[in-house]
């Protein structure tokens, strides 16, 4: 897909649906892996039920970076990195962005639609620059019936958050698409997951990024703390940059000094 077309569309709308970002077969395999993890956590009584869905029909699986190389491999895709470098572009010699969180979102049949919201953790007025961005990976086809993401094009340019009236009254676009497609969203975009009125769960990955200067206030999962030692040893240098592993730690800073000050 022509990169300039993608970038122009994203700047105008604050959202871009990239079809067939990964293959349908890869998406199906990831879907099976997500459901296996979700069922495993449920069997242990440790499943995470999303609290803002009062129907209790939305389940999240957190810390995917630590749970499979298949998930980590997605973070190294050149198209994903190019997209995030474009979104967070600014004059600096440092890494432009870090991973904020990487989770699976399973919307079961009967799940209610979310409230309209933004992903940027700022009070009003909302700054116009992108401090956060999200990528929503369709592991199922997103349809009008199964809870496809709903959004207001161009709302990333607004300086306010949606209120209850907006949640009820505004007509939204729906991100319908085939399995393997990815929805890229500006952190200021007004959006929500729709209601699942189908008979099957709708599975997606939520891979969220934050500008590197936002690490302290926008990191939902501290990758330096939640990743196991084995996983850290398995990381490429490219992925360490994205995860912020070692960020701010100077060489030799962890060496013991035998009690010397």
LINQUI-V376378 format. One record per residue. N is the residue number from 1. RES is the residue in one small letter. PSI is psi in radians with two decimals (NA if undefined). OMEGA is omega in whole degrees, 0 to 359 (none if undefined). BURIAL is 1 if it has 24 or more other ideal C-beta (glycine too) atoms within 12 Angstrom, else 0. Layout:
# LINQUI-V376378
n=N res=RES psi=PSI omega=OMEGA burial=BURIAL
n=N res=RES psi=PSI omega=OMEGA burial=BURIAL
This chain:
# LINQUI-V376378
n=1 res=x psi=2.34 omega=181 burial=0
n=2 res=x psi=2.17 omega=185 burial=0
n=3 res=x psi=-0.69 omega=183 burial=0
n=4 res=x psi=-0.60 omega=176 burial=0
n=5 res=x psi=-0.78 omega=179 burial=0
n=6 res=x psi=-0.81 omega=185 burial=1
n=7 res=x psi=-0.72 omega=178 burial=0
n=8 res=x psi=-0.74 omega=180 burial=0
n=9 res=x psi=-0.69 omega=180 burial=0
n=10 res=x psi=-0.75 omega=180 burial=1
n=11 res=x psi=-0.66 omega=182 burial=0
n=12 res=x psi=-0.81 omega=189 burial=0
n=13 res=x psi=-0.33 omega=185 burial=1
n=14 res=x psi=0.18 omega=182 burial=1
n=15 res=x psi=2.56 omega=173 burial=1
n=16 res=x psi=2.28 omega=177 burial=1
n=17 res=x psi=1.94 omega=183 burial=1
n=18 res=x psi=1.83 omega=183 burial=1
n=19 res=x psi=2.54 omega=174 burial=1
n=20 res=x psi=0.76 omega=179 burial=0
n=21 res=x psi=-0.68 omega=168 burial=1
n=22 res=x psi=2.88 omega=182 burial=1
n=23 res=x psi=2.71 omega=177 burial=0
n=24 res=x psi=-0.65 omega=179 burial=0
n=25 res=x psi=-0.76 omega=178 burial=0
n=26 res=x psi=-0.75 omega=179 burial=1
n=27 res=x psi=-0.71 omega=180 burial=1
n=28 res=x psi=-0.71 omega=178 burial=0
n=29 res=x psi=-0.70 omega=178 burial=0
n=30 res=x psi=-0.64 omega=177 burial=1
n=31 res=x psi=-0.80 omega=179 burial=1
n=32 res=x psi=-0.70 omega=180 burial=0
n=33 res=x psi=-0.75 omega=178 burial=1
n=34 res=x psi=-0.81 omega=182 burial=1
n=35 res=x psi=-0.61 omega=175 burial=1
n=36 res=x psi=-0.77 omega=179 burial=0
n=37 res=x psi=-0.74 omega=180 burial=1
n=38 res=x psi=-0.75 omega=180 burial=1
n=39 res=x psi=-0.65 omega=178 burial=0
n=40 res=x psi=-0.80 omega=179 burial=0
n=41 res=x psi=-0.64 omega=178 burial=0
n=42 res=x psi=-0.68 omega=180 burial=0
n=43 res=x psi=-0.52 omega=178 burial=0
n=44 res=x psi=-0.09 omega=184 burial=0
n=45 res=x psi=0.41 omega=184 burial=0
n=46 res=x psi=0.32 omega=180 burial=0
n=47 res=x psi=2.61 omega=179 burial=0
n=48 res=x psi=1.98 omega=177 burial=0
n=49 res=x psi=2.15 omega=184 burial=1
n=50 res=x psi=2.07 omega=189 burial=1
n=51 res=x psi=-0.32 omega=183 burial=0
n=52 res=x psi=-0.01 omega=170 burial=0
n=53 res=x psi=1.78 omega=186 burial=1
n=54 res=x psi=-0.26 omega=177 burial=0
n=55 res=x psi=-0.22 omega=179 burial=0
n=56 res=x psi=0.46 omega=185 burial=0
n=57 res=x psi=0.21 omega=179 burial=1
n=58 res=x psi=2.13 omega=182 burial=1
n=59 res=x psi=2.42 omega=177 burial=1
n=60 res=x psi=2.54 omega=171 burial=1
n=61 res=x psi=1.99 omega=187 burial=1
n=62 res=x psi=2.97 omega=171 burial=1
n=63 res=x psi=0.83 omega=180 burial=1
n=64 res=x psi=-0.46 omega=179 burial=1
n=65 res=x psi=-0.57 omega=185 burial=1
n=66 res=x psi=-0.09 omega=193 burial=1
n=67 res=x psi=-0.20 omega=177 burial=1
n=68 res=x psi=2.48 omega=173 burial=1
n=69 res=x psi=-0.48 omega=180 burial=0
n=70 res=x psi=-0.64 omega=177 burial=1
n=71 res=x psi=-0.77 omega=181 burial=1
n=72 res=x psi=-0.59 omega=180 burial=1
n=73 res=x psi=-0.55 omega=179 burial=1
n=74 res=x psi=-0.62 omega=183 burial=1
n=75 res=x psi=-0.28 omega=181 burial=1
n=76 res=x psi=0.08 omega=180 burial=1
n=77 res=x psi=2.28 omega=184 burial=1
n=78 res=x psi=-0.68 omega=181 burial=0
n=79 res=x psi=-0.66 omega=178 burial=0
n=80 res=x psi=-0.80 omega=181 burial=1
n=81 res=x psi=-0.73 omega=178 burial=1
n=82 res=x psi=-0.71 omega=180 burial=0
n=83 res=x psi=-0.77 omega=181 burial=1
n=84 res=x psi=-0.65 omega=176 burial=1
n=85 res=x psi=-0.62 omega=177 burial=1
n=86 res=x psi=-0.83 omega=183 burial=1
n=87 res=x psi=-0.73 omega=186 burial=1
n=88 res=x psi=0.28 omega=184 burial=1
n=89 res=x psi=2.33 omega=177 burial=0
n=90 res=x psi=2.83 omega=182 burial=0
n=91 res=x psi=1.72 omega=177 burial=0
n=92 res=x psi=2.70 omega=177 burial=0
n=93 res=x psi=-0.02 omega=185 burial=0
n=94 res=x psi=2.94 omega=173 burial=0
n=95 res=x psi=2.30 omega=187 burial=1
n=96 res=x psi=-0.51 omega=186 burial=1
n=97 res=x psi=2.79 omega=173 burial=1
n=98 res=x psi=2.77 omega=171 burial=1
n=99 res=x psi=2.26 omega=176 burial=1
n=100 res=x psi=-0.87 omega=175 burial=1
n=101 res=x psi=2.72 omega=180 burial=1
n=102 res=x psi=1.92 omega=187 burial=1
n=103 res=x psi=2.84 omega=173 burial=1
n=104 res=x psi=2.53 omega=179 burial=1
n=105 res=x psi=2.04 omega=181 burial=1
n=106 res=x psi=1.95 omega=179 burial=1
n=107 res=x psi=1.87 omega=183 burial=1
n=108 res=x psi=2.77 omega=176 burial=1
n=109 res=x psi=2.35 omega=181 burial=0
n=110 res=x psi=-0.11 omega=179 burial=0
n=111 res=x psi=2.42 omega=178 burial=1
n=112 res=x psi=2.77 omega=176 burial=0
n=113 res=x psi=2.63 omega=178 burial=1
n=114 res=x psi=2.92 omega=168 burial=1
n=115 res=x psi=2.59 omega=176 burial=1
n=116 res=x psi=2.35 omega=186 burial=1
n=117 res=x psi=3.05 omega=171 burial=1
n=118 res=x psi=2.89 omega=182 burial=1
n=119 res=x psi=-0.09 omega=183 burial=1
n=120 res=x psi=2.20 omega=184 burial=1
n=121 res=x psi=1.03 omega=180 burial=0
n=122 res=x psi=2.59 omega=169 burial=1
n=123 res=x psi=2.89 omega=176 burial=0
n=124 res=x psi=2.56 omega=0 burial=0
n=125 res=x psi=2.46 omega=182 burial=0
n=126 res=x psi=2.23 omega=176 burial=1
n=127 res=x psi=2.56 omega=185 burial=1
n=128 res=x psi=-0.31 omega=184 burial=0
n=129 res=x psi=2.71 omega=183 burial=0
n=130 res=x psi=1.79 omega=175 burial=1
n=131 res=x psi=-0.40 omega=176 burial=1
n=132 res=x psi=2.75 omega=174 burial=1
n=133 res=x psi=2.63 omega=182 burial=1
n=134 res=x psi=2.68 omega=171 burial=1
n=135 res=x psi=2.22 omega=184 burial=1
n=136 res=x psi=1.93 omega=186 burial=1
n=137 res=x psi=2.07 omega=182 burial=1
n=138 res=x psi=1.86 omega=175 burial=1
n=139 res=x psi=-0.14 omega=167 burial=1
n=140 res=x psi=2.83 omega=167 burial=1
n=141 res=x psi=2.35 omega=174 burial=1
n=142 res=x psi=2.14 omega=183 burial=1
n=143 res=x psi=3.04 omega=178 burial=1
n=144 res=x psi=-0.29 omega=184 burial=0
n=145 res=x psi=-0.40 omega=191 burial=0
n=146 res=x psi=0.30 omega=174 burial=1
n=147 res=x psi=0.48 omega=177 burial=1
n=148 res=x psi=2.60 omega=181 burial=1
n=149 res=x psi=2.32 omega=177 burial=1
n=150 res=x psi=2.50 omega=185 burial=1
n=151 res=x psi=2.81 omega=177 burial=1
n=152 res=x psi=1.84 omega=181 burial=1
n=153 res=x psi=2.41 omega=178 burial=1
n=154 res=x psi=-0.11 omega=183 burial=0
n=155 res=x psi=-0.20 omega=178 burial=1
n=156 res=x psi=-0.21 omega=179 burial=1
n=157 res=x psi=-0.11 omega=181 burial=0
n=158 res=x psi=2.73 omega=181 burial=1
n=159 res=x psi=0.14 omega=181 burial=0
n=160 res=x psi=2.85 omega=178 burial=0
n=161 res=x psi=2.73 omega=178 burial=1
n=162 res=x psi=2.45 omega=176 burial=1
n=163 res=x psi=-3.10 omega=184 burial=0
n=164 res=x psi=-0.62 omega=179 burial=0
n=165 res=x psi=-0.75 omega=178 burial=0
n=166 res=x psi=-0.64 omega=182 burial=0
n=167 res=x psi=-0.56 omega=184 burial=0
n=168 res=x psi=-0.49 omega=195 burial=0
n=169 res=x psi=-0.47 omega=188 burial=0
n=170 res=x psi=2.35 omega=174 burial=0
n=171 res=x psi=2.24 omega=185 burial=0
n=172 res=x psi=2.66 omega=169 burial=1
n=173 res=x psi=2.77 omega=181 burial=1
n=174 res=x psi=2.28 omega=182 burial=1
n=175 res=x psi=1.30 omega=176 burial=1
n=176 res=x psi=2.56 omega=181 burial=1
n=177 res=x psi=2.96 omega=182 burial=1
n=178 res=x psi=2.72 omega=178 burial=1
n=179 res=x psi=2.30 omega=183 burial=1
n=180 res=x psi=-0.21 omega=177 burial=1
n=181 res=x psi=2.79 omega=180 burial=1
n=182 res=x psi=2.36 omega=175 burial=1
n=183 res=x psi=2.05 omega=176 burial=1
n=184 res=x psi=2.25 omega=182 burial=1
n=185 res=x psi=2.42 omega=170 burial=1
n=186 res=x psi=2.50 omega=182 burial=1
n=187 res=x psi=-0.35 omega=180 burial=1
n=188 res=x psi=-0.04 omega=184 burial=1
n=189 res=x psi=2.35 omega=174 burial=1
n=190 res=x psi=2.16 omega=184 burial=1
n=191 res=x psi=2.98 omega=176 burial=1
n=192 res=x psi=2.79 omega=169 burial=1
n=193 res=x psi=2.44 omega=179 burial=1
n=194 res=x psi=3.10 omega=177 burial=1
n=195 res=x psi=2.51 omega=177 burial=1
n=196 res=x psi=1.78 omega=179 burial=1
n=197 res=x psi=0.30 omega=178 burial=0
n=198 res=x psi=-3.03 omega=182 burial=0
n=199 res=x psi=-0.02 omega=185 burial=0
n=200 res=x psi=2.69 omega=175 burial=0
n=201 res=x psi=2.59 omega=174 burial=1
n=202 res=x psi=2.06 omega=188 burial=1
n=203 res=x psi=2.37 omega=178 burial=1
n=204 res=x psi=2.79 omega=170 burial=1
n=205 res=x psi=2.43 omega=175 burial=1
n=206 res=x psi=1.85 omega=183 burial=1
n=207 res=x psi=1.80 omega=189 burial=1
n=208 res=x psi=2.45 omega=180 burial=1
n=209 res=x psi=2.71 omega=178 burial=1
n=210 res=x psi=2.57 omega=172 burial=1
n=211 res=x psi=2.50 omega=187 burial=1
n=212 res=x psi=-0.54 omega=178 burial=1
n=213 res=x psi=-0.17 omega=181 burial=1
n=214 res=x psi=0.09 omega=189 burial=1
n=215 res=x psi=-0.74 omega=185 burial=1
n=216 res=x psi=-0.60 omega=186 burial=0
n=217 res=x psi=-0.15 omega=185 burial=0
n=218 res=x psi=0.02 omega=180 burial=1
n=219 res=x psi=1.92 omega=178 burial=1
n=220 res=x psi=-0.51 omega=176 burial=1
n=221 res=x psi=2.15 omega=178 burial=1
n=222 res=x psi=1.80 omega=186 burial=0
n=223 res=x psi=-0.52 omega=180 burial=1
n=224 res=x psi=-0.48 omega=184 burial=1
n=225 res=x psi=-0.59 omega=189 burial=0
n=226 res=x psi=-0.28 omega=180 burial=1
n=227 res=x psi=2.43 omega=178 burial=1
n=228 res=x psi=2.82 omega=179 burial=0
n=229 res=x psi=-0.66 omega=179 burial=0
n=230 res=x psi=-0.74 omega=179 burial=0
n=231 res=x psi=-0.74 omega=180 burial=1
n=232 res=x psi=-0.69 omega=179 burial=0
n=233 res=x psi=-0.40 omega=184 burial=0
n=234 res=x psi=-0.12 omega=187 burial=0
n=235 res=x psi=2.48 omega=172 burial=1
n=236 res=x psi=2.88 omega=178 burial=0
n=237 res=x psi=-0.62 omega=178 burial=0
n=238 res=x psi=-0.77 omega=182 burial=0
n=239 res=x psi=-0.57 omega=176 burial=1
n=240 res=x psi=-0.66 omega=178 burial=1
n=241 res=x psi=-0.79 omega=182 burial=1
n=242 res=x psi=-0.64 omega=182 burial=1
n=243 res=x psi=-0.21 omega=181 burial=1
n=244 res=x psi=0.38 omega=180 burial=1
n=245 res=x psi=2.15 omega=181 burial=1
n=246 res=x psi=0.00 omega=181 burial=0
n=247 res=x psi=2.18 omega=178 burial=0
n=248 res=x psi=-0.08 omega=179 burial=0
n=249 res=x psi=2.05 omega=181 burial=0
n=250 res=x psi=2.63 omega=180 burial=0
n=251 res=x psi=2.25 omega=179 burial=0
n=252 res=x psi=-0.02 omega=184 burial=0
n=253 res=x psi=-0.40 omega=181 burial=0
n=254 res=x psi=0.06 omega=179 burial=0
n=255 res=x psi=2.35 omega=179 burial=0
n=256 res=x psi=2.54 omega=183 burial=0
n=257 res=x psi=0.36 omega=175 burial=0
n=258 res=x psi=0.70 omega=175 burial=0
n=259 res=x psi=-0.03 omega=180 burial=0
n=260 res=x psi=2.55 omega=178 burial=0
n=261 res=x psi=NA omega=none burial=0
